[in-house]
């Protein structure tokens, strides 16, 4: 145990201790911002090469206009922002490190106006600003290394339990560490995203309506239980956003 604690401390000191924007949460990342941006740019090119880019100029310009408003308040002058609308019936959007934003036309069924579209775009941009991808990679690397070292000890002293330990450890890390972190990242992106759209001048009440629309769209797939989920439950998410919106509206 002492060895593992020493190892963890070494890993943390060797890694990069950073802080997320807005929430100012401490985080550990091993990848430099420049490495992130390079990976993001390469992934963006690869995705666009395999995607059907929308030819609807009005909708594409709309995406760019909303994205640029959010980018102006994101305070990332080192980002080379790009916004692309992909013609695919997915309820999805994402932002890669470096400000490469992709919105799928399917999400336009849920986002009923510009403010609701700004909600989902701000949320995805928040993931990139908070470096959630690099942080998850760091957590996975630490978990894998600890698992390998622990498995070596079990195999040395109790080899008959090695397989059972590996299965239990993998399950425990997934349910006890990775899934909760995924949910916390989603909640953090909600908060950062709503604050971004507020600074950009969008009606934050529409953020609540957007997630209510998403809940209706999912129908029976929507659940109040988030224990085995990467995302918080719809009800928890909507409640948290309502509370944040109320706080923002009280500001002078």
KAFEN-V995086 format. One record per residue. N is the residue number from 1. BURIAL is b if it has 9 or more other C-alpha atoms within 8 Angstrom, else e. D_LAST is the distance of its C-alpha to the last C-alpha in whole Angstrom. Layout:
n burial d_last
N BURIAL D_LAST
N BURIAL D_LAST
This chain:
n burial d_last
1 e 52
2 e 51
3 e 52
4 e 50
5 e 47
6 e 48
7 e 48
8 b 45
9 e 43
10 e 45
11 b 44
12 b 40
13 e 41
14 e 43
15 b 40
16 b 37
17 b 34
18 e 31
19 b 27
20 b 25
21 b 22
22 e 18
23 e 20
24 e 22
25 e 25
26 e 29
27 b 31
28 b 35
29 b 36
30 b 40
31 e 39
32 e 38
33 e 35
34 e 38
35 e 40
36 b 37
37 b 36
38 b 40
39 b 41
40 b 38
41 b 39
42 e 43
43 b 42
44 b 40
45 e 43
46 e 45
47 e 43
48 b 43
49 e 46
50 e 47
51 e 44
52 e 45
53 b 42
54 b 41
55 e 42
56 e 40
57 e 38
58 e 35
59 e 34
60 b 35
61 e 33
62 e 30
63 b 30
64 b 30
65 e 27
66 b 25
67 b 26
68 b 25
69 b 22
70 b 21
71 b 23
72 e 22
73 b 19
74 e 21
75 e 22
76 e 26
77 e 28
78 e 31
79 e 31
80 e 33
81 b 31
82 e 33
83 b 32
84 b 35
85 b 36
86 b 39
87 b 41
88 e 41
89 e 41
90 e 39
91 b 35
92 e 34
93 b 32
94 b 32
95 b 31
96 b 34
97 b 33
98 b 33
99 b 31
100 b 33
101 b 32
102 b 34
103 b 33
104 b 36
105 b 36
106 b 37
107 b 33
108 b 33
109 e 34
110 b 31
111 b 28
112 b 28
113 e 26
114 e 24
115 b 21
116 b 23
117 b 25
118 b 23
119 b 22
120 b 26
121 b 26
122 b 23
123 b 24
124 b 27
125 b 26
126 b 24
127 b 28
128 b 29
129 b 26
130 b 27
131 b 30
132 b 31
133 e 35
134 b 36
135 b 35
136 b 37
137 b 40
138 b 39
139 b 39
140 b 42
141 e 44
142 b 44
143 b 45
144 e 48
145 e 49
146 b 49
147 b 50
148 e 53
149 e 54
150 e 54
151 b 56
152 e 59
153 b 59
154 b 59
155 b 62
156 e 64
157 e 64
158 b 64
159 e 64
160 e 65
161 b 61
162 b 60
163 e 59
164 e 58
165 b 55
166 b 54
167 e 53
168 e 52
169 b 50
170 b 49
171 e 48
172 b 46
173 b 44
174 b 43
175 b 42
176 e 41
177 b 39
178 b 38
179 b 37
180 b 35
181 b 33
182 b 33
183 b 31
184 b 29
185 b 29
186 b 28
187 b 25
188 b 24
189 b 24
190 b 22
191 b 19
192 b 19
193 b 20
194 b 17
195 e 15
196 b 17
197 b 17
198 b 13
199 e 13
200 b 16
201 e 14
202 b 16
203 b 15
204 b 15
205 e 17
206 b 20
207 b 20
208 b 21
209 b 23
210 b 25
211 b 26
212 b 27
213 b 29
214 b 31
215 b 32
216 e 34
217 e 35
218 e 37
219 e 38
220 e 40
221 e 40
222 b 36
223 e 36
224 e 35
225 e 36
226 b 35
227 e 38
228 e 40
229 b 37
230 b 36
231 e 32
232 b 30
233 b 31
234 b 30
235 e 29
236 b 27
237 b 25
238 b 24
239 e 23
240 e 21
241 b 19
242 b 18
243 e 17
244 b 15
245 b 14
246 e 12
247 e 11
248 e 9
249 e 8
250 e 6
251 e 4
252 e 0
